[in-house]
Amino acid sequence: RAGAHELRELELLDVLRSGDLHLPDEQRYAAERLLGADGDDSRARLGLGADADAGQVRAAAAAEAARWRQIAAHPVVMARVRDAAQVVVWTCERLEAEVADAR
């Protein structure tokens, strides 16, 4: 299952980088970062420093998940954007779960 999600992340990252999915620049950069463009470590994906503690990682992951849920739920968002946002939500949830599992 995890492997399937990782494939979806890679596919979405490719689509974002190709310019095939139109998102505002800030959202595109954030999605790319969350999908691992700046590194696979949870802190890098969340834009946190290497010294961020588990609580900060968990809070950042929850905040990003909430943000992308709002994007996915917007009434006029295109289906492709909604699907992409859902992939990012699952990524954030996975990052949050990894921190909880590490405790």
Rosetta blueprint (number, residue, H / E / L):
1 R L
2 A H
3 G H
4 A H
5 H H
6 E H
7 L H
8 R H
9 E H
10 L H
11 E H
12 L H
13 L H
14 D H
15 V H
16 L H
17 R H
18 S H
19 G L
20 D L
21 L L
22 H L
23 L L
24 P L
25 D H
26 E H
27 Q H
28 R H
29 Y H
30 A H
31 A H
32 E H
33 R H
34 L H
35 L L
36 G L
37 A L
38 D L
39 G L
40 D L
41 D L
42 S H
43 R H
44 A H
45 R H
46 L L
47 G L
48 L L
49 G L
50 A L
51 D L
52 A L
53 D L
54 A H
55 G H
56 Q H
57 V H
58 R H
59 A H
60 A H
61 A H
62 A H
63 A H
64 E H
65 A H
66 A H
67 R H
68 W H
69 R H
70 Q H
71 I H
72 A H
73 A H
74 H L
75 P L
76 V L
77 V L
78 M L
79 A H
80 R H
81 V H
82 R H
83 D H
84 A H
85 A H
86 Q H
87 V H
88 V H
89 V H
90 W H
91 T H
92 C H
93 E H
94 R H
95 L H
96 E H
97 A H
98 E H
99 V H
100 A H
101 D H
102 A H
103 R L
